[in-house]
Amino acid sequence: MKKYITVIIIAIISLISCEQDSICIDATTPSLVIRFNDFDNRSEIKSVLLDSVWAEDKNLYLKNKSLDSIAIPLDLNNNSTLYYFGANAVVDQINLNYNRKDIFVGRSCGYKTIYEDLNIKSITNNWIKEIEIINTIINNDTAAQVIIFH
């Protein structure tokens, strides 16, 4: 009987001393949020039927969607990402440049990357008429950082 009590006490102490798993509830690396506006009436949000959106050397992010905004990931390993936006069977490419800053969030989440000094190195103007950068720091997914006028 004494043997069973010792085993039970050791089991209880083992269970109590276990560390709980941490769950990451903090924000992760943000995506670039792009809003589409009307070129003639610049304050009016205007949806666009996107045939496709993809980054160079990456998979297709979406196909045949009518959207007024889009959130796209930036490259975590480089300071630039080349994106292709297809609409009405015409493709524009946008070369986005930025600086990456890794921030330690916590043990359960690890690091997240913040993008700073966003600028557009080059663009082709087929269906996109103009691009405006609203915020050069990408640190959240809640507000648009770039507006594409079409």
Secondary structure, DSSP 8 states (H G I E B T S, - for coil): -HHHHHHHHHHHHHHHH--------S-----EEEEEE-SSSTTSB--EEEEEEEETTS-EEEEEEEESEEEE---SSSSEEEEEEEETTEEEEEEEEEEEEEEEEETTTEEEEEEEEEEEEEE--SS--EEEES-S-B--SSS-SEEEE-
